[in-house]
Amino acid sequence: MSAKVATLASALGRLGVGRSTARRRELDYTQLPDSEVIERATAGDREAFSRLVVMHEAKVRALLLRLSSDTTVSDDLAQEVFMRAYRGLVGFRGHSSFGTWLYRITYNVFLNHRSRSKRFSALPEDYDVRAAAPEDALSVPRVDLRRDLRHAIGALPDRYRAVVVLYYLQEVTYPEIAEILDLPLGTVKTHLHRAKRILRRHMDAADAAADGAS
């Protein structure tokens, strides 16, 4: 178990998650199909929920990091996400995938954090480029262009940034993004189109500035 997962497990332990040692001896949750783990968790199986934390913690943290641009904030918010998920699991009816449901909680936790902090954070210079824009997604080989791109993504309005991150970096489908952000499907596509147009303008301006300086 990684240190980050252990931290989450410790926090969840305060809610009584993962204390069922007898059940842990009876079942190997890593061998159960995901659907059965989810079914057991929604029925109140605490060890099954602990398994869901392990399964989804990395993706939740990645989304929070790409939205918040702050490792400490993303760690703290990830704990809040799983606390909320545990408390709200009784209401999960399977109308969407568990991952989509969890992403929606994640995005709402991020928005609440932004509202509390009342600030629009910019990406710090030491932000992890690989986390912000993997080579197989939006980034490009040149470090300077990667830096320009991550700053451009960080400057997008919240919903535009969320659509770009979910679609390109988290590989979430249009319908799932619509559900996560509670937006009509057409609005999601419009947001993505506008975000790409903003990013293109930003990158064109960065290229022009680089050409002028050369």
C-alpha positions in Angstrom: 0.0 0.0 0.0 1.4 3.4 -1.0 1.9 6.2 1.6 -0.9 8.2 -0.1 -3.3 5.2 0.1 -2.3 4.6 3.7 -3.1 8.2 4.6 -6.6 7.8 3.1 -7.0 4.5 4.9 -6.1 6.1 8.1 -8.6 8.9 7.6 -11.3 6.4 6.6 -10.5 4.4 9.6 -12.0 7.2 11.7 -15.3 6.4 10.0 -14.9 2.7 10.8 -13.8 1.7 7.3 -11.6 -1.3 7.0 -11.9 -2.7 10.5 -13.7 -5.9 9.6 -10.8 -8.3 10.2 -13.0 -11.4 10.1 -14.3 -10.5 6.7 -10.8 -9.8 5.5 -9.9 -13.4 6.3 -12.9 -14.7 4.5 -12.6 -12.8 1.3 -9.8 -11.8 -1.0 -11.3 -8.6 -2.4 -8.5 -8.2 -5.0 -9.9 -11.3 -6.7 -13.5 -10.1 -6.9 -14.9 -8.5 -10.0 -15.2 -4.8 -9.8 -19.0 -5.0 -10.0 -19.1 -7.3 -6.9 -16.8 -5.0 -4.9 -19.1 -2.1 -5.7 -22.2 -4.1 -4.8 -20.7 -5.2 -1.5 -19.6 -1.6 -0.7 -23.0 -0.1 -1.4 -24.5 -2.8 0.8 -22.3 -1.6 3.7 -19.3 -3.8 3.4 -16.5 -1.5 4.8 -13.7 -3.7 3.5 -15.1 -3.6 0.0 -15.1 0.2 0.2 -11.5 0.2 1.3 -10.8 -1.8 -1.9 -12.6 0.9 -3.9 -10.3 3.5 -2.4 -7.3 1.5 -3.5 -8.8 1.1 -7.0 -9.7 4.7 -7.6 -7.4 6.8 -5.4 -4.8 7.4 -8.1 -7.3 8.7 -10.7 -9.0 10.9 -8.2 -5.7 12.4 -7.1 -4.6 12.9 -10.7 -7.8 14.8 -11.5 -7.5 17.0 -8.4 -3.9 17.7 -9.1 -4.7 18.8 -12.7 -7.5 21.0 -11.5 -5.8 22.5 -8.4 -2.2 22.5 -9.5 -1.1 21.8 -5.9 0.0 18.4 -4.6 -0.8 19.2 -1.0 -4.3 20.5 -1.9 -4.9 17.4 -4.1 -3.9 15.1 -1.2 -6.2 16.9 1.2 -9.1 17.0 -1.2 -8.7 13.3 -2.1 -9.4 12.4 1.5 -12.5 14.6 1.5 -13.7 13.0 -1.7 -13.5 9.5 -0.2 -15.1 10.7 3.1 -18.0 12.1 1.1 -18.2 9.0 -1.1 -18.3 6.7 2.0 -21.1 8.8 3.6 -23.0 9.0 0.3 -22.6 5.5 -0.9 -26.0 4.5 0.3 -27.4 6.7 -2.4 -25.4 5.2 -5.2 -27.9 3.4 -7.5 -25.7 2.4 -10.4 -27.4 4.7 -12.9 -23.9 5.7 -13.9 -20.6 3.9 -13.4 -19.0 4.2 -10.0 -16.0 6.0 -11.5 -18.3 8.6 -13.0 -20.2 9.1 -9.7 -16.8 9.4 -7.9 -15.5 11.9 -10.4 -18.6 14.1 -9.9 -18.0 14.1 -6.2 -14.4 15.0 -6.9 -15.3 17.9 -9.1 -17.8 19.2 -6.5 -15.2 18.9 -3.8 -12.8 20.9 -6.0 -15.4 23.6 -6.6 -16.1 23.9 -2.9 -12.4 24.3 -2.2 -12.2 27.0 -4.8 -15.1 28.8 -3.3 -13.6 28.5 0.2 -10.2 29.7 -0.9 -11.7 32.5 -3.1 -8.6 32.5 -5.3 -7.8 31.5 -8.8 -4.5 29.6 -8.5 -1.9 29.6 -11.3 0.3 26.6 -12.1 3.5 27.0 -10.1 6.8 26.8 -12.0 7.7 23.5 -10.3 4.4 21.9 -11.3 4.9 18.3 -12.5 4.7 18.5 -16.3 4.1 14.8 -16.7 1.1 15.0 -14.3 -0.3 18.1 -16.1 0.1 17.0 -19.7 1.3 13.4 -20.5 3.3 12.9 -23.7 0.4 10.9 -25.2 -2.2 13.6 -24.5 -1.8 17.3 -24.8 1.9 17.8 -24.3 4.5 18.2 -27.0 8.2 17.2 -26.9 9.6 20.7 -26.4 9.8 21.7 -22.7 9.0 25.4 -23.4 5.8 24.5 -25.3 4.8 22.1 -22.5 5.2 24.9 -20.0 3.2 27.3 -22.2 0.4 24.7 -22.6 0.1 23.9 -18.9 0.0 27.6 -18.0 -2.7 28.0 -20.7 -4.7 25.1 -19.2 -4.3 26.5 -15.7 -5.7 29.9 -16.9 -8.9 28.4 -18.3 -12.2 29.0 -16.5 -13.0 26.1 -14.1 -15.5 24.3 -16.4 -13.4 24.7 -19.5 -10.3 23.4 -17.6 -12.4 20.5 -16.2 -13.6 19.5 -19.6 -10.1 19.6 -21.1 -8.6 17.6 -18.3 -11.4 15.0 -18.2 -11.5 14.5 -21.9 -7.8 14.6 -22.9 -6.0 13.6 -19.7 -8.4 11.4 -17.9 -9.9 9.9 -21.1 -13.5 10.4 -20.0 -16.2 10.2 -22.6 -18.5 13.1 -23.5 -21.6 11.6 -21.8 -19.6 10.9 -18.6 -18.3 14.4 -18.6 -21.8 15.7 -18.9 -22.9 13.7 -15.9 -19.8 14.6 -13.8 -20.2 18.4 -14.5 -24.0 18.2 -14.5 -24.1 19.8 -17.9 -26.0 19.1 -21.1 -24.0 17.0 -23.6 -24.1 19.9 -26.1 -22.7 22.3 -23.5 -19.8 19.9 -22.8 -18.9 19.9 -26.5 -19.2 23.7 -26.7 -17.0 24.1 -23.7 -14.4 21.9 -25.2 -14.5 23.7 -28.5 -14.1 27.1 -26.8 -11.4 25.8 -24.6 -9.4 24.5 -27.5 -9.9 27.8 -29.3 -8.5 29.7 -26.2 -5.6 27.3 -26.0 -4.8 27.7 -29.7 -4.8 31.5 -29.3 -2.6 31.3 -26.3 -0.1 28.9 -28.1 -0.1 31.1 -31.2 0.7 34.1 -29.1 3.5 32.2 -27.3 4.9 31.1 -30.7 4.8 34.7 -31.9 6.5 36.0 -28.8 9.2 33.3 -29.2 9.8 34.2 -32.8 10.1 37.9 -31.9 12.6 37.1 -29.3 14.8 35.0 -31.6 
